[in-house]
């Protein structure tokens, strides 16, 4: 019970911190997913909605966390805290959407783009000479699954005939399966699948279309190169930590170890890695370069391609991966058929893991 409460509170705290920080690291020209001219970044409506958003998130987050802990104490069901995390994420988007709608309404009512010279900036060298793939950062992400597989092969003859393939939040096994290649090495297959998937995403990031500032094309292009390279490295570091957690879970399964602290040993390194990734990308997301250059152009008003400020659908854009409008990271262009193929691949990977876990 104590372990599950700690894990739930850590997850709630991480989500709440992320929700509070992201507006500060988002570009000033897309507050809450709304494209606005740079001169309107400090508009009273924008600043007021930023303060109101944080107040709403903080109050709702405190209420949800308190309700989650209280419900666990009363019912004794540790799964209520992960459910509270999902409720918090939904509430977070609700707060975001309210701010998004208010800023968009103010932009339209005030005619913020009227009389401005809109344009786009393109760096063709990002296609012909993109940032190099960080192969050295891929080495740990590949070495850990390989090492896990080798250890599993060596331990296979001495493994228990009945394997604990799933542990509850209290560290006690809650599902047992007969030893087989599928059950014993299911997490190794998951490691390999995640490594291939996230390495592919890292490669796609390096060839994504950056959101260059037409007012400062040279400076924002230099910044975009650095940010894409940093994002790819952070993603590969993250998958290495996930693989390490899965390696620990595999060792618990293969040795039959039972410990109520096992979930913390596995999950905490992953959460720390996620927090570090967010911190590194956030520190480099706000300052987009420029060095005083000003072409007199402003971004295109392209809100029509963004549903709710977060989902990008543009069938005329050949880019599969584009920068997110809120916070850090990248998102798919759901107007591209390849996005559906990618999502189908993710679903297939999940289905494969489930099949391996339930097939002895």
C-alpha positions as CSV (number, residue, x, y, z in Angstrom):
1,X,0.0,0.0,0.0
2,X,2.8,2.4,1.0
3,X,4.7,1.8,-2.3
4,X,1.6,2.3,-4.4
5,X,0.8,5.6,-2.7
6,X,4.4,6.8,-3.2
7,X,4.4,5.8,-6.9
8,X,1.0,7.5,-7.4
9,X,2.1,10.7,-5.7
10,X,5.3,10.8,-7.7
11,X,3.4,10.5,-10.9
12,X,0.8,13.1,-9.8
13,X,3.6,15.5,-8.9
14,X,5.5,15.0,-12.2
15,X,2.3,15.6,-14.2
16,X,1.4,18.6,-12.2
17,X,4.9,20.1,-12.4
18,X,4.9,19.5,-16.2
19,X,1.5,21.2,-16.6
20,X,2.7,24.3,-14.6
21,X,6.1,24.6,-16.4
22,X,5.1,24.1,-20.1
23,X,3.6,27.5,-20.7
24,X,6.9,29.1,-19.7
25,X,8.9,27.1,-22.2
26,X,6.5,27.4,-25.1
27,X,7.4,29.9,-27.9
28,X,5.8,33.3,-27.2
29,X,4.2,33.3,-30.7
30,X,2.0,30.2,-29.9
31,X,0.6,30.6,-26.4
32,X,-1.7,27.7,-25.6
33,X,-1.5,26.5,-29.2
34,X,-2.7,29.8,-30.7
35,X,-0.5,31.5,-33.4
36,X,-0.1,35.2,-32.6
37,X,2.3,37.9,-33.8
38,X,5.4,38.4,-31.7
39,X,4.2,42.0,-30.7
40,X,1.1,40.5,-29.1
41,X,3.0,38.0,-26.9
42,X,2.7,40.3,-23.9
43,X,-1.0,41.2,-24.6
44,X,-3.0,41.5,-21.4
45,X,-5.3,38.6,-22.5
46,X,-2.3,36.3,-22.9
47,X,-0.7,37.1,-19.6
48,X,-4.1,36.9,-17.8
49,X,-4.9,33.5,-19.3
50,X,-1.4,32.2,-18.3
51,X,-2.0,33.2,-14.7
52,X,-5.5,31.8,-14.7
53,X,-4.4,28.5,-16.3
54,X,-1.7,28.0,-13.6
55,X,-4.2,28.8,-10.9
56,X,-6.8,26.3,-12.3
57,X,-4.2,23.6,-12.7
58,X,-2.8,24.1,-9.2
59,X,-6.2,24.0,-7.5
60,X,-7.5,21.1,-9.6
61,X,-4.2,19.2,-9.1
62,X,-4.3,19.6,-5.3
63,X,-8.0,18.5,-5.2
64,X,-7.3,15.4,-7.4
65,X,-4.2,14.4,-5.4
66,X,-6.0,14.7,-2.1
67,X,-9.0,12.8,-3.4
68,X,-6.8,10.1,-4.8
69,X,-4.9,9.6,-1.5
70,X,-8.2,9.7,0.5
71,X,-9.9,7.1,-1.8
72,X,-6.9,4.7,-1.5
73,X,-7.0,5.1,2.3
74,X,-10.7,4.4,2.5
75,X,-11.1,1.7,-0.1
76,X,-7.6,0.1,0.0
77,X,-7.4,0.1,-3.9
78,X,-4.0,1.3,-5.1
79,X,-5.2,1.5,-8.7
80,X,-7.2,4.6,-7.8
81,X,-4.1,6.7,-7.7
82,X,-3.1,5.9,-11.4
83,X,-6.7,6.7,-12.2
84,X,-6.2,10.0,-10.5
85,X,-3.2,10.7,-12.8
86,X,-5.5,10.1,-15.8
87,X,-8.1,12.5,-14.3
88,X,-5.4,15.1,-13.8
89,X,-4.2,14.8,-17.4
90,X,-7.8,15.3,-18.6
91,X,-8.2,18.3,-16.3
92,X,-4.9,19.7,-17.5
93,X,-6.1,19.7,-21.1
94,X,-9.4,21.2,-20.0
95,X,-7.5,24.1,-18.4
96,X,-5.4,24.4,-21.6
97,X,-8.4,24.4,-23.9
98,X,-10.1,27.2,-21.9
99,X,-7.0,29.4,-22.3
100,X,-6.7,28.4,-25.9
101,X,-10.2,29.5,-26.7
102,X,-10.0,32.8,-24.9
103,X,-6.7,33.8,-26.6
104,X,-8.0,32.7,-30.0
105,X,-11.2,34.7,-29.5
106,X,-9.1,37.8,-28.5
107,X,-6.9,37.4,-31.6
108,X,-9.9,37.2,-33.9
109,X,-11.7,40.1,-32.3
110,X,-8.6,42.3,-32.2
111,X,-7.5,41.5,-35.7
112,X,-4.0,40.9,-34.5
113,X,-2.7,39.7,-38.0
114,X,-4.3,42.5,-40.0
115,X,-1.8,44.7,-41.9
116,X,1.1,42.4,-41.1
117,X,3.4,40.7,-43.7
118,X,3.0,37.0,-43.1
119,X,5.6,34.6,-44.4
120,X,7.4,31.3,-43.9
121,X,11.1,30.5,-43.6
122,X,12.6,27.3,-45.0
123,X,16.2,26.0,-44.5
124,X,16.8,23.6,-47.5
125,X,20.0,22.4,-45.9
126,X,18.0,20.6,-43.2
127,X,16.9,18.3,-46.0
128,X,20.1,17.9,-47.8
129,X,22.4,18.1,-44.8
130,X,20.3,17.2,-41.7
131,X,21.8,16.9,-38.2
132,X,23.7,13.7,-37.8
133,X,22.1,10.7,-36.1
134,X,23.8,10.3,-32.6
135,X,24.9,6.7,-33.0
136,X,26.9,6.8,-29.8
137,X,23.7,7.6,-27.9
138,X,22.1,4.5,-29.4
139,X,24.8,2.1,-28.1
140,X,23.4,1.9,-24.5
141,X,19.8,1.5,-25.8
142,X,21.0,-1.5,-27.9
143,X,23.5,-2.9,-25.5
144,X,21.0,-3.2,-22.6
145,X,18.5,-5.4,-24.4
146,X,21.3,-7.5,-25.8
147,X,22.8,-8.0,-22.4
148,X,19.3,-8.8,-21.0
149,X,18.8,-11.4,-23.7
150,X,22.2,-13.0,-23.0
151,X,21.6,-13.1,-19.3
152,X,18.2,-14.7,-19.9
153,X,19.7,-17.4,-22.2
154,X,22.3,-18.3,-19.6
155,X,19.7,-18.3,-16.7
156,X,17.0,-20.1,-18.7
157,X,17.8,-23.7,-17.6
158,X,17.7,-22.7,-13.9
159,X,14.7,-20.5,-14.1
160,X,11.6,-21.6,-12.0
161,X,9.1,-23.6,-14.0
162,X,6.4,-21.1,-13.0
163,X,7.4,-17.5,-13.7
164,X,5.8,-14.4,-12.0
165,X,5.2,-12.4,-15.2
166,X,3.4,-9.5,-13.5
167,X,3.8,-7.8,-10.1
168,X,1.2,-5.7,-8.3
169,X,2.0,-2.2,-7.0
170,X,3.0,-3.8,-3.6
171,X,5.6,-5.9,-5.3
172,X,3.7,-9.2,-4.9
173,X,3.2,-11.4,-8.0
174,X,-0.4,-11.4,-9.3
175,X,0.0,-13.5,-12.4
176,X,2.0,-16.7,-12.9
177,X,2.8,-18.5,-16.2
178,X,4.6,-21.7,-17.1
179,X,8.1,-21.1,-18.3
180,X,8.5,-20.8,-22.0
181,X,10.5,-18.6,-24.5
182,X,7.5,-16.3,-24.9
183,X,6.8,-15.8,-21.2
184,X,10.5,-15.7,-20.1
185,X,11.7,-13.3,-22.8
186,X,8.6,-11.2,-23.3
187,X,10.2,-8.1,-21.7
188,X,13.3,-8.6,-23.9
189,X,11.1,-8.5,-27.0
190,X,9.5,-5.4,-25.5
191,X,13.0,-3.8,-25.1
192,X,13.9,-4.5,-28.7
193,X,10.6,-3.2,-30.0
194,X,10.8,0.0,-27.9
195,X,14.4,0.6,-28.9
196,X,13.6,0.2,-32.6
197,X,10.5,2.3,-32.3
198,X,12.1,5.2,-30.4
199,X,15.3,5.1,-32.5
200,X,13.1,5.5,-35.6
201,X,11.3,8.4,-33.9
202,X,14.7,10.0,-33.1
203,X,15.7,9.6,-36.8
204,X,12.3,11.2,-37.8
205,X,13.0,14.1,-35.4
206,X,16.3,14.9,-37.2
207,X,14.4,15.1,-40.5
208,X,11.3,16.9,-39.2
209,X,10.2,20.3,-40.4
210,X,11.2,22.9,-37.9
211,X,9.0,25.9,-37.1
212,X,11.4,28.6,-38.3
213,X,10.7,32.2,-37.4
214,X,10.5,34.3,-40.7
215,X,11.5,37.4,-38.7
216,X,14.8,35.6,-37.7
217,X,15.4,32.9,-40.2
218,X,19.2,32.4,-39.7
219,X,19.1,32.4,-35.9
220,X,16.1,30.1,-35.6
221,X,17.6,27.7,-38.1
222,X,20.8,27.4,-36.0
223,X,18.6,26.9,-33.0
224,X,16.4,24.3,-34.7
225,X,19.5,22.2,-35.6
226,X,20.7,22.2,-32.0
227,X,17.2,21.5,-30.6
228,X,16.6,18.5,-33.0
229,X,19.9,17.0,-32.2
230,X,19.3,17.5,-28.5
231,X,15.8,15.9,-28.8
232,X,17.1,12.8,-30.5
233,X,19.8,12.3,-27.9
234,X,17.3,12.8,-25.1
235,X,15.0,10.3,-26.6
236,X,17.7,7.7,-27.0
237,X,18.8,8.3,-23.4
238,X,15.2,7.8,-22.3
239,X,14.8,4.5,-24.1
240,X,18.0,3.3,-22.5
241,X,16.6,4.0,-19.0
242,X,13.3,2.3,-19.9
243,X,15.3,-0.7,-21.1
244,X,17.2,-0.7,-17.8
245,X,14.0,-0.8,-15.9
246,X,12.7,-3.7,-18.0
247,X,16.0,-5.4,-17.4
248,X,15.4,-5.2,-13.7
249,X,11.9,-6.5,-14.1
250,X,13.2,-9.4,-16.1
251,X,15.7,-10.3,-13.4
252,X,13.0,-10.2,-10.8
253,X,10.9,-12.6,-12.9
254,X,13.8,-15.0,-13.6
255,X,15.0,-15.2,-10.0
256,X,11.6,-15.3,-8.4
257,X,12.5,-12.3,-6.2
258,X,9.6,-10.8,-4.3
259,X,10.0,-7.3,-2.8
260,X,7.4,-4.6,-2.1
261,X,10.0,-2.0,-3.1
262,X,10.6,-3.6,-6.5
263,X,8.3,-1.2,-8.4
264,X,10.2,1.8,-7.0
265,X,13.5,0.3,-8.0
266,X,12.2,-0.2,-11.6
267,X,10.0,2.9,-12.0
268,X,12.0,5.6,-10.3
269,X,15.0,5.5,-12.7
270,X,12.5,5.9,-15.6
271,X,10.7,8.8,-14.0
272,X,14.0,10.5,-13.2
273,X,15.1,10.1,-16.8
274,X,11.7,11.5,-18.0
275,X,12.2,14.5,-15.7
276,X,15.8,15.1,-16.9
277,X,14.7,14.9,-20.5
278,X,11.9,17.4,-19.9
279,X,14.3,19.7,-18.1
280,X,17.0,19.6,-20.8
281,X,14.6,20.2,-23.6
282,X,12.7,22.9,-21.7
283,X,15.9,24.9,-21.1
284,X,16.6,25.0,-24.8
285,X,13.1,25.5,-26.1
286,X,12.5,29.1,-25.1
287,X,15.5,30.9,-26.5
288,X,15.2,30.5,-30.3
289,X,18.1,32.7,-31.4
290,X,18.1,35.6,-33.7
291,X,20.9,37.9,-32.7
292,X,18.9,41.1,-33.6
293,X,18.0,40.1,-37.1
294,X,14.5,41.2,-38.2
295,X,13.2,40.7,-41.7
296,X,9.9,42.5,-41.0
297,X,7.9,39.3,-41.5
298,X,5.7,37.4,-39.1
299,X,4.5,33.8,-38.9
300,X,1.6,32.7,-41.0
301,X,-1.7,32.4,-39.1
302,X,-2.0,28.6,-39.4
303,X,-4.4,27.8,-36.6
304,X,-6.8,26.1,-39.1
305,X,-4.4,23.2,-39.3
306,X,-4.3,22.6,-35.5
307,X,-7.4,21.0,-33.8
308,X,-7.7,22.2,-30.3
309,X,-4.2,23.6,-30.4
310,X,-2.6,20.1,-30.2
311,X,-3.5,17.9,-33.2
312,X,-1.9,18.8,-36.5
313,X,-3.8,17.9,-39.7
314,X,-2.4,19.3,-42.9
315,X,-2.7,17.1,-46.0
316,X,-0.6,19.6,-48.0
317,X,2.4,19.4,-45.7
318,X,4.8,16.7,-46.7
319,X,6.3,16.6,-43.2
320,X,5.4,13.6,-41.0
321,X,6.8,15.1,-37.8
322,X,6.4,18.7,-36.7
323,X,7.2,20.6,-33.5
324,X,4.4,20.7,-31.0
325,X,2.5,23.9,-30.5
326,X,2.5,23.7,-26.7
327,X,5.4,22.8,-24.5
328,X,8.3,20.7,-25.9
329,X,8.7,17.8,-28.3
330,X,7.2,16.9,-31.6
331,X,3.9,15.5,-32.9
332,X,2.7,13.7,-36.0
333,X,1.0,15.3,-39.0
334,X,-2.3,13.3,-38.9
335,X,-3.0,14.5,-42.4
336,X,-0.2,12.3,-43.7
337,X,-1.1,8.6,-44.4
338,X,2.2,7.6,-42.8
339,X,0.9,8.7,-39.4
340,X,-1.8,6.0,-39.5
341,X,0.9,3.5,-40.5
342,X,3.0,4.6,-37.6
343,X,0.1,4.3,-35.1
344,X,-0.7,0.9,-36.6
345,X,2.8,-0.2,-35.9
346,X,2.6,0.9,-32.3
347,X,-0.7,-1.0,-31.8
348,X,0.9,-4.1,-33.4
349,X,3.8,-3.8,-31.0
350,X,1.5,-3.6,-28.0
351,X,-0.6,-6.5,-29.3
352,X,2.6,-8.6,-29.7
353,X,3.7,-7.9,-26.2
354,X,0.2,-8.8,-24.8
355,X,0.2,-12.0,-26.9
356,X,3.6,-13.0,-25.6
357,X,2.6,-12.3,-22.0
358,X,-0.6,-14.4,-22.2
359,X,0.8,-17.3,-24.3
360,X,2.7,-19.8,-22.4
